[in-house]
Amino acid sequence: MAQLSSRSQPANTGVQLLLRAAIGGTMIAHGVKHGRSIDGTAGWFGSIGFRRPKLQAQASAVVEVGSGAAIVAGAATPLAAAAAVGTMAVAARSVHVPNGFFITSEGWEYVANLAVGAVVLAGIGPGRWSVDRALGLDTKISGNHAAALAAGLGLIAAGAQLATFHRPEPH
């Protein structure tokens, strides 16, 4: 399959910018929410089976705000997308998957769509109005390779975090 970069798709710039704003803005909002109440977020992380819940709360706030800001700016897009994928995969595994698909039952539809959107963004590239484009990085890794990097690295990071810190109570 041919590799497409954002340089070969100038008509998609508005779509890429919209996708960056939606995904990145959502990640920032979640991070700010977690960061406003580290103790409350830590209590929640502890209640769902995470060891070192305060560290989890702090890391969650930093990763969500940082990856969201990078996505909005179109900076290191495949890596920022990987952080979003990893965050959503941890949320899916630790909270949402046991509840089924629909978000109305705390299901996994929301986190899956946000993660898939991040992978798609990595694949199509950040677009003309991005830090990656300004630095000439948008063609270094693009298309399917960038999407695979975002998905793979995100899932590996999520697996490592869950293996290291998640110890839910047996049902």
Secondary structure as UniProt FT lines:
FT   HELIX           6..8
FT   HELIX           10..12
FT   HELIX           13..36
FT   HELIX           38..47
FT   TURN            48..49
FT   HELIX           53..73
FT   HELIX           77..91
FT   HELIX           92..96
FT   HELIX           97..99
FT   HELIX           103..105
FT   HELIX           109..124
FT   HELIX           131..134
FT   TURN            135..136
FT   TURN            138..140
FT   HELIX           143..165
//
